[in-house]
Amino acid sequence: MALTERDVERANRSMAELRENGFAVAARYDRRAARIVIDMNTGVQIAVPVDLVEGLAGASPADLADIEIGPAGLGLHWPRLDADVYVPALLQGVLGSKRWMAAQLGAAGGKVRSRAKTAASRENGRKGGRPRKVAAG
């Protein structure tokens, strides 16, 4: 499939529309706070904990400090980690892929303690506890 001049113009218009909402002009890793700090062209500064972003959790400070900003200011790239973050998505609270975010929510939900969960656990204990897993054979 060959790109036409019209395709290029359409892509440029789309990028310009995305940039109207703001774009990154600087990014750095704040080691003390364990956050990525992004300066936007609008004067807004965003700080995101690295442990909340897919591909950045558990990375070394040296790897996190090596950040590249895409030419349009819409993407951040960590070459040592081969990780990318789309700035407009980050502004909307999207910190990773749908699958990764669902796993994070599921893990957090499993740690929640509530009266209902405690009562259900006690009732299950009175019945003999969780059934043992049977090996399939």
OpenMM code with the backbone's topology and positions (N, CA, C; nanometers):
from openmm import Vec3, app, unit

residues = "MET ALA LEU THR GLU ARG ASP VAL GLU ARG ALA ASN ARG SER MET ALA GLU LEU ARG GLU ASN GLY PHE ALA VAL ALA ALA ARG TYR ASP ARG ARG ALA ALA ARG ILE VAL ILE ASP MET ASN THR GLY VAL GLN ILE ALA VAL PRO VAL ASP LEU VAL GLU GLY LEU ALA GLY ALA SER PRO ALA ASP LEU ALA ASP ILE GLU ILE GLY PRO ALA GLY LEU GLY LEU HIS TRP PRO ARG LEU ASP ALA ASP VAL TYR VAL PRO ALA LEU LEU GLN GLY VAL LEU GLY SER LYS ARG TRP MET ALA ALA GLN LEU GLY ALA ALA GLY GLY LYS VAL ARG SER ARG ALA LYS THR ALA ALA SER ARG GLU ASN GLY ARG LYS GLY GLY ARG PRO ARG LYS VAL ALA ALA GLY".split()
positions = [
    Vec3(0.0841, -0.1177, 0.0000),
    Vec3(0.0000, 0.0000, 0.0000),
    Vec3(0.0889, 0.1245, 0.0000),
    Vec3(0.0710, 0.2072, -0.0958),
    Vec3(0.1509, 0.3290, -0.1089),
    Vec3(0.0805, 0.4448, -0.0388),
    Vec3(0.1588, 0.5287, 0.0271),
    Vec3(0.1043, 0.6483, 0.0904),
    Vec3(0.0880, 0.7573, -0.0137),
    Vec3(-0.0242, 0.8232, -0.0051),
    Vec3(-0.0477, 0.9349, -0.0954),
    Vec3(-0.0246, 1.0659, -0.0204),
    Vec3(-0.0163, 1.1711, -0.0950),
    Vec3(-0.0015, 1.3038, -0.0341),
    Vec3(-0.1216, 1.3330, 0.0556),
    Vec3(-0.2360, 1.2873, 0.0159),
    Vec3(-0.3586, 1.3070, 0.0936),
    Vec3(-0.3499, 1.2347, 0.2279),
    Vec3(-0.2934, 1.1122, 0.2294),
    Vec3(-0.2746, 1.0371, 0.3535),
    Vec3(-0.1830, 1.1123, 0.4492),
    Vec3(-0.0770, 1.1679, 0.3967),
    Vec3(0.0197, 1.2426, 0.4779),
    Vec3(-0.0467, 1.3673, 0.5362),
    Vec3(-0.1231, 1.4382, 0.4550),
    Vec3(-0.1933, 1.5577, 0.5027),
    Vec3(-0.2918, 1.5220, 0.6135),
    Vec3(-0.3651, 1.4133, 0.5964),
    Vec3(-0.4616, 1.3680, 0.6961),
    Vec3(-0.3906, 1.3333, 0.8279),
    Vec3(-0.2775, 1.2657, 0.8191),
    Vec3(-0.2009, 1.2296, 0.9386),
    Vec3(-0.1476, 1.3548, 1.0084),
    Vec3(-0.1010, 1.4504, 0.9318),
    Vec3(-0.0508, 1.5748, 0.9906),
    Vec3(-0.1619, 1.6529, 1.0607),
    Vec3(-0.2816, 1.6567, 1.0013),
    Vec3(-0.3956, 1.7238, 1.0657),
    Vec3(-0.4318, 1.6541, 1.1960),
    Vec3(-0.4323, 1.5219, 1.1949),
    Vec3(-0.4650, 1.4443, 1.3139),
    Vec3(-0.3652, 1.4716, 1.4263),
    Vec3(-0.2366, 1.4737, 1.3920),
    Vec3(-0.1338, 1.5013, 1.4920),
    Vec3(-0.1478, 1.6429, 1.5458),
    Vec3(-0.1770, 1.7380, 1.4600),
    Vec3(-0.1936, 1.8770, 1.5036),
    Vec3(-0.3105, 1.8894, 1.6009),
    Vec3(-0.4180, 1.8160, 1.5759),
    Vec3(-0.5332, 1.8177, 1.6667),
    Vec3(-0.4951, 1.7607, 1.8033),
    Vec3(-0.4191, 1.6523, 1.8034),
    Vec3(-0.3751, 1.5937, 1.9300),
    Vec3(-0.2836, 1.6889, 2.0065),
    Vec3(-0.1983, 1.7588, 1.9366),
    Vec3(-0.1042, 1.8512, 2.0012),
    Vec3(-0.1752, 1.9733, 2.0588),
    Vec3(-0.2957, 2.0065, 2.0101),
    Vec3(-0.3699, 2.1213, 2.0630),
    Vec3(-0.3998, 2.1050, 2.2115),
    Vec3(-0.4128, 1.9811, 2.2577),
    Vec3(-0.4437, 1.9534, 2.3980),
    Vec3(-0.3181, 1.9523, 2.4852),
    Vec3(-0.2048, 1.9734, 2.4260),
    Vec3(-0.0796, 1.9772, 2.5003),
    Vec3(0.0146, 1.8673, 2.4570),
    Vec3(0.1431, 1.8941, 2.4729),
    Vec3(0.2445, 1.7947, 2.4388),
    Vec3(0.3642, 1.8134, 2.5315),
    Vec3(0.4406, 1.7069, 2.5448),
    Vec3(0.5567, 1.7088, 2.6345),
    Vec3(0.6706, 1.7900, 2.5742),
    Vec3(0.7314, 1.8727, 2.6576),
    Vec3(0.8493, 1.9481, 2.6146),
    Vec3(0.9733, 1.9034, 2.6928),
    Vec3(0.9525, 1.8382, 2.8065),
    Vec3(1.0639, 1.7866, 2.8866),
    Vec3(1.0130, 1.6718, 2.9717),
    Vec3(1.1019, 1.5786, 3.0027),
    Vec3(1.0671, 1.4663, 3.0901),
    Vec3(1.1921, 1.4232, 3.1649),
    Vec3(1.1730, 1.3869, 3.2914),
    Vec3(1.2863, 1.3420, 3.3719),
    Vec3(1.2376, 1.2436, 3.4772),
    Vec3(1.3318, 1.1681, 3.5304),
    Vec3(1.3008, 1.0757, 3.6388),
    Vec3(1.3428, 1.1409, 3.7704),
    Vec3(1.2492, 1.1542, 3.8634),
    Vec3(1.2758, 1.2069, 3.9970),
    Vec3(1.3034, 1.0874, 4.0873),
    Vec3(1.4296, 1.0651, 4.1147),
    Vec3(1.4729, 0.9471, 4.1896),
    Vec3(1.4173, 0.9466, 4.3318),
    Vec3(1.4184, 1.0622, 4.3985),
    Vec3(1.3702, 1.0679, 4.5380),
    Vec3(1.2239, 1.0299, 4.5495),
    Vec3(1.1430, 1.0760, 4.4569),
    Vec3(0.9992, 1.0487, 4.4616),
    Vec3(0.9601, 0.9255, 4.3805),
    Vec3(1.0552, 0.8672, 4.3077),
    Vec3(1.0287, 0.7523, 4.2199),
    Vec3(0.9143, 0.7840, 4.1235),
    Vec3(0.9259, 0.8987, 4.0571),
    Vec3(0.8227, 0.9444, 3.9637),
    Vec3(0.8845, 0.9935, 3.8338),
    Vec3(0.8073, 0.9814, 3.7277),
    Vec3(0.8414, 1.0446, 3.6007),
    Vec3(0.7728, 1.1798, 3.6017),
    Vec3(0.8492, 1.2843, 3.5785),
    Vec3(0.7955, 1.4205, 3.5780),
    Vec3(0.7974, 1.4696, 3.4334),
    Vec3(0.6804, 1.5106, 3.3851),
    Vec3(0.6659, 1.5549, 3.2465),
    Vec3(0.6218, 1.7009, 3.2467),
    Vec3(0.6982, 1.7842, 3.1772),
    Vec3(0.6611, 1.9248, 3.1597),
    Vec3(0.5897, 1.9385, 3.0253),
    Vec3(0.4709, 1.9957, 3.0283),
    Vec3(0.3914, 2.0147, 2.9084),
    Vec3(0.4105, 2.1560, 2.8538),
    Vec3(0.3816, 2.1748, 2.7268),
    Vec3(0.3933, 2.3071, 2.6646),
    Vec3(0.2958, 2.4068, 2.7248),
    Vec3(0.1932, 2.3596, 2.7919),
    Vec3(0.0910, 2.4448, 2.8519),
    Vec3(0.1325, 2.5000, 2.9873),
    Vec3(0.2490, 2.4552, 3.0381),
    Vec3(0.2934, 2.4966, 3.1707),
    Vec3(0.2545, 2.3968, 3.2788),
    Vec3(0.1743, 2.3003, 3.2434),
    Vec3(0.1332, 2.1968, 3.3380),
    Vec3(0.2478, 2.0981, 3.3561),
    Vec3(0.2651, 2.0541, 3.4788),
    Vec3(0.3654, 1.9526, 3.5075),
    Vec3(0.2943, 1.8314, 3.5665),
    Vec3(0.3264, 1.7134, 3.5131),
    Vec3(0.2625, 1.5891, 3.5557),
    Vec3(0.3689, 1.5013, 3.6203),
    Vec3(0.3372, 1.4424, 3.7339),
    Vec3(0.4277, 1.3490, 3.8001),
    Vec3(0.3535, 1.2170, 3.8183),
    Vec3(0.4119, 1.1099, 3.7674),
    Vec3(0.3480, 0.9788, 3.7710),
    Vec3(0.4415, 0.8792, 3.8389),
    Vec3(0.3934, 0.8076, 3.9417),
    Vec3(0.4778, 0.7058, 4.0046),
    Vec3(0.5148, 0.5972, 3.9032),
    Vec3(0.6430, 0.5630, 3.8945),
    Vec3(0.6875, 0.4650, 3.7949),
    Vec3(0.6248, 0.3282, 3.8171),
    Vec3(0.5934, 0.2927, 3.9405),
    Vec3(0.5352, 0.1615, 3.9677),
    Vec3(0.3937, 0.1466, 3.9120),
    Vec3(0.3328, 0.2571, 3.8714),
    Vec3(0.1975, 0.2509, 3.8155),
    Vec3(0.1965, 0.2384, 3.6637),
    Vec3(0.3139, 0.2494, 3.6004),
    Vec3(0.3199, 0.2528, 3.4544),
    Vec3(0.3763, 0.1215, 3.4006),
    Vec3(0.3034, 0.0630, 3.3071),
    Vec3(0.3463, -0.0630, 3.2463),
    Vec3(0.4836, -0.0463, 3.1814),
    Vec3(0.5722, -0.1385, 3.2106),
    Vec3(0.7049, -0.1375, 3.1511),
    Vec3(0.8089, -0.0614, 3.2311),
    Vec3(0.7652, 0.0169, 3.3292),
    Vec3(0.8596, 0.0955, 3.4077),
    Vec3(0.8787, 0.0410, 3.5490),
    Vec3(0.7801, -0.0301, 3.6004),
    Vec3(0.7868, -0.0833, 3.7367),
    Vec3(0.9064, -0.1763, 3.7508),
    Vec3(0.9820, -0.1547, 3.8558),
    Vec3(1.0953, -0.2408, 3.8849),
    Vec3(1.2220, -0.2099, 3.8078),
    Vec3(1.2205, -0.1083, 3.7229),
    Vec3(1.3389, -0.0726, 3.6437),
    Vec3(1.4392, 0.0025, 3.7308),
    Vec3(1.5643, -0.0020, 3.6907),
    Vec3(1.6691, 0.0667, 3.7661),
    Vec3(1.6601, 0.2183, 3.7432),
    Vec3(1.7080, 0.2964, 3.8394),
    Vec3(1.7074, 0.4421, 3.8218),
    Vec3(1.7820, 0.4874, 3.6968),
    Vec3(1.8919, 0.4208, 3.6647),
    Vec3(1.9677, 0.4596, 3.5451),
    Vec3(1.8856, 0.4381, 3.4182),
    Vec3(1.8122, 0.3267, 3.4126),
    Vec3(1.7274, 0.2995, 3.2963),
    Vec3(1.6111, 0.3977, 3.2885),
    Vec3(1.5554, 0.4327, 3.4034),
    Vec3(1.4419, 0.5258, 3.4064),
    Vec3(1.4837, 0.6678, 3.3702),
    Vec3(1.6074, 0.7026, 3.3984),
    Vec3(1.6540, 0.8391, 3.3711),
    Vec3(1.6780, 0.8642, 3.2227),
    Vec3(1.6928, 0.7576, 3.1442),
    Vec3(1.7188, 0.7715, 3.0007),
    Vec3(1.5858, 0.7777, 2.9261),
    Vec3(1.5305, 0.8977, 2.9133),
    Vec3(1.3990, 0.9191, 2.8518),
    Vec3(1.4152, 1.0005, 2.7241),
    Vec3(1.3461, 0.9576, 2.6193),
    Vec3(1.3424, 1.0334, 2.4938),
    Vec3(1.1995, 1.0803, 2.4702),
    Vec3(1.1865, 1.2022, 2.4222),
    Vec3(1.0546, 1.2559, 2.3856),
    Vec3(1.0409, 1.2450, 2.2354),
    Vec3(0.9272, 1.1929, 2.1887),
    Vec3(0.9022, 1.1809, 2.0458),
    Vec3(0.8996, 1.3177, 1.9794),
    Vec3(0.9249, 1.3231, 1.8491),
    Vec3(0.9304, 1.4515, 1.7772),
    Vec3(0.8058, 1.5380, 1.7928),
    Vec3(0.6900, 1.4767, 1.8039),
    Vec3(0.5665, 1.5543, 1.8178),
    Vec3(0.5362, 1.5875, 1.9636),
    Vec3(0.6136, 1.5299, 2.0577),
    Vec3(0.5892, 1.5536, 2.1995),
    Vec3(0.4739, 1.4718, 2.2535),
    Vec3(0.4269, 1.3748, 2.1758),
    Vec3(0.3119, 1.2942, 2.2173),
    Vec3(0.3518, 1.1597, 2.2768),
    Vec3(0.4786, 1.1264, 2.2692),
    Vec3(0.5225, 0.9981, 2.3214),
    Vec3(0.6525, 1.0094, 2.3976),
    Vec3(0.6682, 0.9230, 2.4984),
    Vec3(0.7923, 0.9112, 2.5729),
    Vec3(0.8465, 0.7717, 2.5479),
    Vec3(0.9774, 0.7607, 2.5373),
    Vec3(1.0397, 0.6309, 2.5085),
    Vec3(1.1598, 0.6109, 2.6004),
    Vec3(1.1703, 0.4905, 2.6553),
    Vec3(1.2835, 0.4495, 2.7365),
    Vec3(1.3589, 0.3448, 2.6559),
    Vec3(1.4677, 0.3842, 2.5863),
    Vec3(1.5381, 0.2912, 2.4982),
    Vec3(1.5960, 0.1696, 2.5701),
    Vec3(1.6463, 0.1867, 2.6900),
    Vec3(1.7044, 0.0739, 2.7637),
    Vec3(1.5988, -0.0271, 2.8071),
    Vec3(1.4748, 0.0182, 2.8213),
    Vec3(1.3657, -0.0684, 2.8654),
    Vec3(1.2765, -0.1122, 2.7499),
    Vec3(1.2949, -0.0509, 2.6339),
    Vec3(1.2064, -0.0704, 2.5197),
    Vec3(1.0612, -0.0488, 2.5618),
    Vec3(1.0392, 0.0591, 2.6356),
    Vec3(0.9061, 0.0938, 2.6863),
    Vec3(0.8633, 0.2278, 2.6280),
    Vec3(0.7345, 0.2391, 2.6013),
    Vec3(0.6785, 0.3613, 2.5446),
    Vec3(0.5536, 0.4012, 2.6212),
    Vec3(0.5329, 0.5320, 2.6340),
    Vec3(0.4122, 0.5860, 2.6960),
    Vec3(0.3569, 0.6925, 2.6026),
    Vec3(0.2276, 0.6837, 2.5762),
    Vec3(0.1586, 0.7800, 2.4912),
    Vec3(0.1046, 0.8902, 2.5820),
    Vec3(0.1556, 1.0104, 2.5692),
    Vec3(0.1236, 1.1198, 2.6604),
    Vec3(-0.0263, 1.1512, 2.6661),
    Vec3(-0.0999, 1.1624, 2.5533),
    Vec3(-0.2440, 1.1884, 2.5646),
    Vec3(-0.3181, 1.0802, 2.6454),
    Vec3(-0.2773, 0.9555, 2.6327),
    Vec3(-0.3406, 0.8484, 2.7111),
    Vec3(-0.3058, 0.8638, 2.8585),
    Vec3(-0.1819, 0.8983, 2.8872),
    Vec3(-0.1379, 0.9189, 3.0250),
    Vec3(-0.2212, 1.0275, 3.0917),
    Vec3(-0.2506, 1.1339, 3.0170),
    Vec3(-0.3330, 1.2426, 3.0707),
    Vec3(-0.4744, 1.1965, 3.1035),
    Vec3(-0.5179, 1.0886, 3.0391),
    Vec3(-0.6511, 1.0328, 3.0646),
    Vec3(-0.6474, 0.9215, 3.1692),
    Vec3(-0.5297, 0.8969, 3.2257),
    Vec3(-0.5183, 0.7941, 3.3292),
    Vec3(-0.4917, 0.6545, 3.2763),
    Vec3(-0.4617, 0.6415, 3.1490),
    Vec3(-0.4295, 0.5113, 3.0912),
    Vec3(-0.2802, 0.4892, 3.1120),
    Vec3(-0.2456, 0.3934, 3.1975),
    Vec3(-0.1070, 0.3716, 3.2359),
    Vec3(-0.0460, 0.2477, 3.1733),
    Vec3(-0.1206, 0.1816, 3.0865),
    Vec3(-0.0705, 0.0618, 3.0199),
    Vec3(-0.1781, 0.0025, 2.9314),
    Vec3(-0.1526, -0.1169, 2.8817),
    Vec3(-0.2502, -0.1851, 2.7960),
    Vec3(-0.3730, -0.2242, 2.8775),
    Vec3(-0.4827, -0.2529, 2.8101),
    Vec3(-0.6061, -0.2928, 2.8785),
    Vec3(-0.5825, -0.4167, 2.9638),
    Vec3(-0.5111, -0.5123, 2.9088),
    Vec3(-0.4854, -0.6372, 2.9811),
    Vec3(-0.4029, -0.6118, 3.1072),
    Vec3(-0.2989, -0.5298, 3.0948),
    Vec3(-0.2124, -0.5003, 3.2088),
    Vec3(-0.2901, -0.4239, 3.3156),
    Vec3(-0.3687, -0.3247, 3.2743),
    Vec3(-0.4460, -0.2469, 3.3715),
    Vec3(-0.5501, -0.3331, 3.4412),
    Vec3(-0.6121, -0.4258, 3.3678),
    Vec3(-0.7100, -0.5160, 3.4296),
    Vec3(-0.6431, -0.6042, 3.5342),
    Vec3(-0.5229, -0.6504, 3.5050),
    Vec3(-0.4499, -0.7331, 3.6020),
    Vec3(-0.4182, -0.6524, 3.7273),
    Vec3(-0.3810, -0.5248, 3.7100),
    Vec3(-0.3509, -0.4395, 3.8250),
    Vec3(-0.4752, -0.4176, 3.9103),
    Vec3(-0.5888, -0.3947, 3.8452),
    Vec3(-0.7134, -0.3747, 3.9191),
    Vec3(-0.7547, -0.5025, 3.9912),
    Vec3(-0.7377, -0.6166, 3.9255),
    Vec3(-0.7727, -0.7443, 3.9874),
    Vec3(-0.6870, -0.7720, 4.1096),
    Vec3(-0.5585, -0.7431, 4.1005),
    Vec3(-0.4686, -0.7642, 4.2140),
    Vec3(-0.5064, -0.6729, 4.3300),
    Vec3(-0.5389, -0.5482, 4.2987),
    Vec3(-0.5784, -0.4539, 4.4036),
    Vec3(-0.7108, -0.4958, 4.4664),
    Vec3(-0.8034, -0.5429, 4.3849),
    Vec3(-0.9328, -0.5860, 4.4365),
    Vec3(-0.9211, -0.7070, 4.5273),
    Vec3(-0.8287, -0.7959, 4.4972),
    Vec3(-0.8090, -0.9142, 4.5794),
    Vec3(-0.7535, -0.8822, 4.7169),
    Vec3(-0.6898, -0.7672, 4.7317),
    Vec3(-0.6312, -0.7273, 4.8592),
    Vec3(-0.7298, -0.6506, 4.9475),
    Vec3(-0.8427, -0.6136, 4.8923),
    Vec3(-0.9394, -0.5334, 4.9661),
    Vec3(-0.9993, -0.6142, 5.0803),
    Vec3(-1.0125, -0.5511, 5.1948),
    Vec3(-1.0768, -0.6145, 5.3091),
    Vec3(-1.2073, -0.5407, 5.3354),
    Vec3(-1.3118, -0.6164, 5.3499),
    Vec3(-1.4409, -0.5569, 5.3801),
    Vec3(-1.5130, -0.6474, 5.4801),
    Vec3(-1.6170, -0.5963, 5.5409),
    Vec3(-1.6944, -0.6778, 5.6357),
    Vec3(-1.7547, -0.7989, 5.5658),
    Vec3(-1.8044, -0.7779, 5.4451),
    Vec3(-1.8658, -0.8877, 5.3713),
    Vec3(-1.7631, -0.9955, 5.3381),
    Vec3(-1.6446, -0.9534, 5.2981),
    Vec3(-1.5398, -1.0497, 5.2629),
    Vec3(-1.4937, -1.1264, 5.3871),
    Vec3(-1.4795, -1.0561, 5.4994),
    Vec3(-1.4402, -1.1207, 5.6248),
    Vec3(-1.5454, -1.2204, 5.6694),
    Vec3(-1.6726, -1.1820, 5.6610),
    Vec3(-1.7813, -1.2717, 5.7012),
    Vec3(-1.7857, -1.3954, 5.6120),
    Vec3(-1.7665, -1.3776, 5.4828),
    Vec3(-1.7681, -1.4912, 5.3908),
    Vec3(-1.6511, -1.5848, 5.4195),
    Vec3(-1.5368, -1.5291, 5.4533),
    Vec3(-1.4195, -1.6107, 5.4858),
    Vec3(-1.4435, -1.6913, 5.6129),
    Vec3(-1.5013, -1.6297, 5.7136),
    Vec3(-1.5316, -1.7008, 5.8387),
    Vec3(-1.6336, -1.8123, 5.8158),
    Vec3(-1.7340, -1.7824, 5.7380),
    Vec3(-1.8358, -1.8845, 5.7081),
    Vec3(-1.7730, -2.0003, 5.6325),
    Vec3(-1.6862, -1.9708, 5.5393),
    Vec3(-1.6171, -2.0753, 5.4635),
    Vec3(-1.5304, -2.1594, 5.5570),
    Vec3(-1.4673, -2.0938, 5.6552),
    Vec3(-1.3852, -2.1653, 5.7529),
    Vec3(-1.4674, -2.2600, 5.8384),
    Vec3(-1.5877, -2.2187, 5.8751),
    Vec3(-1.6775, -2.3053, 5.9544),
    Vec3(-1.7175, -2.4300, 5.8753),
    Vec3(-1.7182, -2.4178, 5.7452),
    Vec3(-1.7567, -2.5312, 5.6597),
    Vec3(-1.6376, -2.6217, 5.6285),
    Vec3(-1.5218, -2.5895, 5.6844),
    Vec3(-1.4054, -2.6730, 5.6577),
    Vec3(-1.3019, -2.6064, 5.5704),
    Vec3(-1.3221, -2.4829, 5.5353),
    Vec3(-1.2240, -2.4100, 5.4563),
    Vec3(-1.2380, -2.4331, 5.3082),
    Vec3(-1.1403, -2.3853, 5.2369),
    Vec3(-1.1397, -2.3957, 5.0916),
    Vec3(-1.1206, -2.5411, 5.0505),
    Vec3(-1.1976, -2.5875, 4.9548),
    Vec3(-1.1810, -2.7261, 4.9093),
    Vec3(-1.0410, -2.7478, 4.8519),
    Vec3(-0.9853, -2.8659, 4.8774),
    Vec3(-0.8525, -2.8974, 4.8249),
    Vec3(-0.8613, -2.9179, 4.6734),
    Vec3(-0.7537, -2.8792, 4.6063),
    Vec3(-0.7476, -2.9011, 4.4625),
    Vec3(-0.7200, -3.0478, 4.4378),
    Vec3(-0.7905, -3.1022, 4.3418),
    Vec3(-0.7723, -3.2421, 4.3047),
    Vec3(-0.6858, -3.2467, 4.1795),
    Vec3(-0.5805, -3.3262, 4.1861),
    Vec3(-0.4916, -3.3388, 4.0692),
    Vec3(-0.5660, -3.4084, 3.9565),
    Vec3(-0.5561, -3.3485, 3.8380),
    Vec3(-0.6209, -3.4081, 3.7208),
    Vec3(-0.5322, -3.5231, 3.6727),
    Vec3(-0.5912, -3.6328, 3.6434),
    Vec3(-0.5074, -3.7447, 3.6035),
    Vec3(-0.5681, -3.8269, 3.5048),
] * unit.nanometer
topology = app.Topology()
chain = topology.addChain("A")
for resn in residues:
    res = topology.addResidue(resn, chain)
    for name in ("N", "CA", "C"):
        topology.addAtom(name, app.Element.getBySymbol(name[0]), res)
